Amino acid sequence: MNEFLQLLRLNRNYRFLWSGQIVSEIGDNFNNIAVFALAMDLTHSGMVVTGVLLARAIPAITVGPIAGVLLDRFDRKQIMIASDLLRAFIALGFILALSSHRIWVLYAFSALLMAASPFFSAGRSSILPTIANAREIHTANSLTQTTQWMNLTVGTFLGATVVALGYKWAFVFNALSFLFSAWCVAHLRAPDVHGFRAPHRTHPRHQQTHPFDEYREGLRYMRSVPLVLAIALLSVGWATGGGAAQILFTLFGEVVFNRGAAGIGMIWGCAGLGLLTGGIFANWLGRRLSFPAYKVTVFVNFVAYGVTYVLFSRAQNFFWALAFIFLSRSVMAINSVLNYSYLLRTVPNRYRGRVFSTIDTLTWTMMMASMMGAGIASIRYDPRVIGTVAGLLTSTTAIFWGWANWMGRLPKPAFELELEKAPEEEAHTDVRI
């Protein structure tokens, strides 16, 4: 925890980025609760909630590659500001659903909101190694992810309170949160003459690269570095169970344990507490693990995640189920922090936008397939069976990672953040007060 406080105290750029993250992500949760509650009020149909989820997932999948190319071509800071300003305008558009009482308005603005989001989320990951030096990057990544999980827990609780006062206030706060985030990003100071642009290889004036060619170049880079490709596939493997959890947590609270909304809240609460605990521990652990030990840790944690997910699904006692979901999310949080820290240190600046947007796109795709599969399966199968299958699917990911490591196919990448800057430049990696 001291490392988090020291980072916030000394690194001005990161402090602004983190402040914007807190407010905007809490605002996102206000929006989520308000949209889903409004959808149920307008239609009294659970299928509409599924429709809103699909309306959000499809744009995130299709726009992700475009966002990656633009982030690696233009100024990332300006793109993030534009994304925030656009999302602030879109967030206010949800108020139209209150007066029109038309569900298509929720679908349309949900899609537009998510279409603008990859430009910010992938952009934040892309500039993190620019504003945090090699010594700070792991702590910055740990704090960013832990804050995201904390905001999910706190924002859900506060969002329910604000929605009780009126849907309009939730949408207005969400819009204001994006404006505050844009203000924070605008105050980031470029650490060097390159600013927040990715370096480019020089091309002859008559030769222009097509955006699709640039995206394929990013994919070729990912295939050429086994560790980067393996981490991307790990995210897909996690999503096989992570997507189903969006459906299963509700089913377990309502159907399996018959505890209603309180049971759902307790399951989500323990899952969130597990993420926070794992994220904080990962910050301590990541600075002490060698590269071989890191790879073994990821393997063990993935097995533990799958096993505890299955145990959660089979538990007959509600409180044992809460304990197992806490453990399951804790070990997955550790893996998430460790994996992203290696990505931030090893992916060259010119590829970061495309790499992070591609991983987000792949994860969203599998999440959507997993949610749909779990929802359809819930019509015929017991939630315990679905949860068991989801846990086993996730565990198989560990088999492929373990096999690749055992066969020596996960070497340490040649590029590292420490090598990106000369020693005399590293002291100026971040702007300090």
LUMMIKE-250813 format. One line per 3 residues: for each residue x, y, z of C-alpha. Coordinates in pm, whole numbers, padded with zeros to 5 digits. Layout:
<sites>
X Y Z | ... $
</sites>
This chain:
<sites>
00000 00000 00000 | 00290 00237 00067 | 00400 00197 -00295 $
00057 00316 -00410 | 00072 00626 -00192 | 00428 00705 -00299 $
00335 00675 -00666 | 00040 00912 -00623 | 00250 01157 -00424 $
00548 01173 -00660 | 00407 01113 -01007 | 00192 01410 -01108 $
00085 01262 -01442 | -00031 00937 -01291 | -00214 01122 -01013 $
-00425 01309 -01270 | -00491 00991 -01471 | -00591 00800 -01158 $
-00821 01078 -01035 | -01005 01079 -01366 | -01030 00701 -01357 $
-01204 00700 -01018 | -01473 00950 -01112 | -01539 00824 -01466 $
-01558 00455 -01372 | -01796 00523 -01084 | -02003 00722 -01332 $
-02000 00422 -01567 | -02150 00207 -01293 | -02418 00469 -01232 $
-02503 00440 -01601 | -02507 00059 -01595 | -02750 00036 -01307 $
-02973 00312 -01441 | -02992 00162 -01793 | -03069 -00191 -01675 $
-03325 -00073 -01419 | -03490 00157 -01675 | -03502 -00125 -01930 $
-03687 -00344 -01680 | -03925 -00061 -01587 | -04013 00004 -01951 $
-04061 -00356 -02064 | -04065 -00587 -01758 | -03865 -00832 -01971 $
-03530 -00984 -01885 | -03460 -01030 -02257 | -03423 -00652 -02290 $
-03131 -00662 -02046 | -02968 -00921 -02273 | -03036 -00691 -02567 $
-02863 -00400 -02394 | -02562 -00622 -02319 | -02541 -00723 -02685 $
-02584 -00362 -02797 | -02280 -00275 -02585 | -02067 -00576 -02673 $
-02096 -00567 -03052 | -01957 -00211 -03097 | -01675 -00284 -02853 $
-01577 -00579 -03071 | -01603 -00404 -03407 | -01452 -00068 -03312 $
-01157 -00209 -03115 | -00926 -00265 -03416 | -00996 00086 -03546 $
-00916 00235 -03206 | -00586 00048 -03193 | -00470 00177 -03531 $
-00562 00538 -03451 | -00395 00524 -03109 | -00071 00409 -03271 $
-00095 00671 -03546 | -00207 00992 -03369 | -00169 01167 -03034 $
-00312 00932 -02772 | -00384 01207 -02523 | -00599 01398 -02772 $
-00786 01080 -02870 | -00862 01005 -02504 | -00994 01359 -02450 $
-01212 01332 -02761 | -01345 00998 -02637 | -01439 01147 -02300 $
-01611 01451 -02453 | -01806 01234 -02696 | -01912 00997 -02418 $
-02028 01290 -02205 | -02260 01398 -02487 | -02384 01042 -02543 $
-02448 00988 -02170 | -02692 01280 -02169 | -02873 01118 -02462 $
-03006 00845 -02234 | -03238 01108 -02084 | -03437 01087 -02412 $
-03547 00738 -02310 | -03718 00888 -02006 | -03942 01111 -02217 $
-03990 00889 -02523 | -04033 00558 -02333 | -03884 00379 -02635 $
-03648 00093 -02570 | -03457 00142 -02896 | -03316 00463 -02748 $
-03144 00257 -02477 | -03006 00020 -02740 | -02880 00303 -02962 $
-02708 00507 -02694 | -02565 00195 -02526 | -02405 00103 -02858 $
-02272 00457 -02915 | -02129 00476 -02564 | -01938 00152 -02602 $
-01822 00244 -02953 | -01638 00543 -02805 | -01496 00355 -02506 $
-01211 00150 -02667 | -01038 00472 -02771 | -01002 00563 -02404 $
-00944 00223 -02240 | -00676 00109 -02485 | -00532 00462 -02486 $
-00489 00459 -02109 | -00300 00130 -02125 | -00089 00264 -02411 $
00027 00578 -02231 | 00083 00416 -01892 | 00447 00324 -01971 $
00496 00682 -02093 | 00392 00847 -01767 | 00535 00580 -01533 $
00899 00480 -01559 | 01037 00126 -01549 | 01055 00125 -01169 $
00695 00245 -01131 | 00513 00059 -01407 | 00420 -00251 -01205 $
00282 -00044 -00916 | 00098 00185 -01158 | -00060 -00115 -01330 $
-00152 -00274 -00996 | -00316 00044 -00870 | -00500 00102 -01198 $
-00653 -00245 -01201 | -00726 -00251 -00826 | -00896 00088 -00856 $
-01108 -00044 -01141 | -01229 -00333 -00926 | -01287 -00102 -00629 $
-01491 00131 -00847 | -01706 -00162 -00959 | -01794 -00239 -00597 $
-01834 00118 -00474 | -01996 00246 -00792 | -02258 -00030 -00791 $
-02360 00056 -00436 | -02365 00434 -00493 | -02533 00391 -00829 $
-02826 00210 -00672 | -02864 00499 -00428 | -02855 00767 -00698 $
-03097 00576 -00924 | -03341 00568 -00633 | -03344 00949 -00653 $
-03416 00941 -01026 | -03270 00804 -01349 | -03195 01152 -01478 $
-02946 01225 -01201 | -02753 00905 -01274 | -02719 00998 -01642 $
-02620 01357 -01560 | -02352 01241 -01315 | -02219 00997 -01574 $
-02185 01282 -01826 | -02012 01505 -01570 | -01773 01222 -01480 $
-01655 01205 -01841 | -01598 01580 -01846 | -01391 01553 -01529 $
-01189 01270 -01682 | -01124 01480 -01995 | -01006 01767 -01771 $
-00765 01532 -01592 | -00624 01390 -01915 | -00582 01743 -02053 $
-00349 01818 -01760 | -00107 01537 -01849 | 00233 01676 -01943 $
00440 01517 -02215 | 00757 01366 -02065 | 00971 01430 -02375 $
00967 01580 -02722 | 00777 01281 -02862 | 00478 01362 -02643 $
00204 01101 -02640 | 00253 00989 -02998 | 00389 00648 -03084 $
00711 00649 -03287 | 00673 00547 -03651 | 00901 00392 -03901 $
00974 00630 -04189 | 00811 00549 -04522 | 00876 00699 -04863 $
00641 00987 -04936 | 00474 00802 -05219 | 00409 00499 -04999 $
00106 00523 -04773 | 00000 00248 -04537 | -00362 00140 -04521 $
-00518 00119 -04172 | -00594 -00250 -04228 | -00227 -00308 -04313 $
-00128 -00133 -03993 | -00363 -00352 -03791 | -00224 -00665 -03955 $
00123 -00542 -03869 | 00014 -00534 -03504 | -00119 -00889 -03531 $
00209 -01005 -03687 | 00395 -00851 -03396 | 00174 -01036 -03146 $
00233 -01366 -03327 | 00607 -01303 -03335 | 00633 -01267 -02955 $
00510 -01590 -02791 | 00458 -01436 -02447 | 00236 -01154 -02581 $
00029 -01401 -02785 | 00000 -01637 -02488 | -00121 -01360 -02255 $
-00380 -01259 -02514 | -00505 -01618 -02532 | -00513 -01636 -02151 $
-00758 -01345 -02155 | -00976 -01537 -02399 | -00953 -01847 -02180 $
-01059 -01653 -01872 | -01356 -01505 -02058 | -01502 -01853 -02120 $
-01597 -01857 -01752 | -01588 -01483 -01684 | -01870 -01414 -01928 $
-02086 -01692 -01786 | -02040 -01543 -01439 | -02244 -01238 -01543 $
-02542 -01473 -01574 | -02451 -01732 -01311 | -02413 -01496 -01016 $
-02775 -01389 -01059 | -02894 -01749 -01101 | -02705 -01868 -00794 $
-02839 -01589 -00576 | -03198 -01621 -00696 | -03245 -01987 -00797 $
-02977 -02203 -00635 | -02962 -02046 -00288 | -03302 -01871 -00290 $
-03165 -01554 -00130 | -03301 -01299 -00375 | -03134 -00967 -00442 $
-02942 -00984 -00114 | -02783 -01313 -00221 | -02684 -01171 -00559 $
-02530 -00871 -00388 | -02333 -01089 -00146 | -02193 -01302 -00430 $
-02088 -00996 -00629 | -01954 -00833 -00314 | -01731 -01132 -00228 $
-01615 -01149 -00589 | -01522 -00779 -00576 | -01348 -00820 -00241 $
-01148 -01107 -00389 | -01039 -00890 -00682 | -00925 -00613 -00447 $
-00734 -00855 -00224 | -00567 -01025 -00519 | -00474 -00695 -00683 $
-00306 -00561 -00369 | -00118 -00887 -00312 | -00010 -00896 -00677 $
00163 -00560 -00637 | 00378 -00709 -00361 | 00431 -01042 -00538 $
00514 -00907 -00883 | 00827 -00723 -00765 | 00967 -01045 -00616 $
00902 -01299 -00890 | 01163 -01398 -01146 | 01042 -01457 -01501 $
01040 -01840 -01464 | 00857 -01808 -01131 | 00603 -01573 -01291 $
00516 -01832 -01556 | 00470 -02106 -01296 | 00256 -01872 -01083 $
00024 -01802 -01375 | -00017 -02176 -01437 | -00093 -02254 -01071 $
-00335 -01962 -01042 | -00529 -02063 -01351 | -00571 -02414 -01216 $
-00677 -02271 -00880 | -00922 -02036 -01051 | -01091 -02319 -01237 $
-01100 -02552 -00933 | -01244 -02288 -00698 | -01499 -02188 -00964 $
-01613 -02551 -00982 | -01623 -02572 -00601 | -01834 -02255 -00594 $
-02073 -02415 -00842 | -02102 -02739 -00642 | -02112 -02590 -00290 $
-02427 -02677 -00095 | -02364 -02418 00174 | -02408 -02053 00075 $
-02120 -01927 00285 | -01881 -02189 00145 | -01986 -02071 -00200 $
-01897 -01714 -00102 | -01555 -01829 00022 | -01481 -02015 -00301 $
-01582 -01726 -00527 | -01364 -01496 -00315 | -01065 -01728 -00369 $
-01144 -01771 -00738 | -01145 -01398 -00805 | -00839 -01339 -00586 $
-00611 -01569 -00787 | -00746 -01434 -01116 | -00673 -01078 -01004 $
-00314 -01180 -00931 | -00281 -01322 -01282 | -00438 -01015 -01442 $
-00196 -00776 -01270 | 00111 -00990 -01341 | 00023 -01044 -01707 $
-00052 -00679 -01781 | 00266 -00569 -01606 | 00465 -00786 -01846 $
00272 -00650 -02142 | 00338 -00292 -02035 | 00709 -00362 -01997 $
00762 -00568 -02311 | 00534 -00427 -02585 | 00715 -00152 -02781 $
00549 00187 -02783 | 00457 00180 -03151 | 00244 -00136 -03106 $
00072 -00067 -02774 | -00256 00071 -02906 | -00310 -00223 -03140 $
-00201 -00486 -02887 | -00424 -00366 -02601 | -00723 -00300 -02825 $
-00687 -00646 -02982 | -00676 -00815 -02642 | -00984 -00618 -02534 $
-01163 -00714 -02856 | -01083 -01084 -02817 | -01191 -01080 -02453 $
-01517 -00902 -02532 | -01592 -01150 -02811 | -01550 -01450 -02584 $
-01734 -01276 -02300 | -02033 -01221 -02528 | -02026 -01583 -02649 $
-01996 -01708 -02290 | -02285 -01489 -02168 | -02508 -01601 -02454 $
-02412 -01966 -02405 | -02481 -01952 -02031 | -02812 -01773 -02086 $
-02933 -02028 -02342 | -02808 -02322 -02136 | -02989 -02192 -01826 $
-03321 -02269 -01995 | -03251 -02645 -01988 | -02965 -02707 -01745 $
-02906 -02656 -01376 | -02686 -02351 -01295 | -02450 -02581 -01104 $
-02383 -02777 -01422 | -02320 -02460 -01623 | -02081 -02328 -01356 $
-01892 -02657 -01346 | -01847 -02657 -01725 | -01733 -02291 -01719 $
-01474 -02370 -01449 | -01341 -02671 -01637 | -01315 -02471 -01960 $
-01110 -02209 -01782 | -00880 -02472 -01633 | -00797 -02608 -01978 $
-00631 -02273 -02049 | -00374 -02358 -01782 | -00292 -02681 -01966 $
-00192 -02497 -02284 | 00010 -02235 -02091 | 00184 -02505 -01886 $
00263 -02711 -02195 | 00408 -02409 -02378 | 00623 -02320 -02077 $
00740 -02680 -02029 | 00842 -02702 -02396 | 01037 -02376 -02372 $
00803 -02186 -02603 | 00753 -01888 -02372 | 01094 -01718 -02371 $
01139 -01377 -02216 | 01088 -01108 -02484 | 01402 -00933 -02599 $
01244 -00588 -02561 | 01188 -00443 -02214 | 01078 -00100 -02097 $
01416 -00044 -01932 | 01581 -00075 -02272 | 01343 00166 -02443 $
01504 00476 -02293 | 01862 00571 -02237 | 01963 00605 -01869 $
01981 00981 -01890 | 01629 00994 -02038 | 01470 00763 -01782 $
01496 01028 -01510 | 01257 01242 -01716 | 01005 00969 -01789 $
00744 01133 -01567 | 00676 01492 -01476 | 00696 01556 -01103 $
00608 01844 -00878 $
</sites>
